[in-house]
Amino acid sequence: MPYTGDKAIDEALDRKKAIKCDMCAGIDRGPACVRACPTGAAIRVAPDEFLTVAKLSP
C-alpha cells in the first residue's frame, strides 16, 4: 500500500515489516506453514539430508 500523507496511517505502514521465519519456534508440532499446506508441497528437511538427496540427482 502506498503512503497516504496521513501521519497515523503512514506510521502504521512503516511498522509492517517482513521478518525472518523462526520456524514457529516454541510450537511442538513444527512450522504452521508445513501443517497448513493443502497439497503437501511444503516440507521441512534437514540441510544434510537435502544435500545428500541433491547429490544423487543427475
C-alpha positions, 0 to 999 in steps of 0.5 A: 500500500502506498503512503497516504500523507496521513501521519497515523496511517503512514506510521502504521505502514512503516511498522509492517515489516517482513521478518525472518521465519523462526520456524514457529519456534516454541510450537511442538508440532513444527512450522504452521506453514508445513501443517497448513499446506493443502497439497503437501508441497511444503516440507521441512528437511534437514540441510544434510539430508537435502544435500545428500538427496541433491547429490544423487540427482543427475 
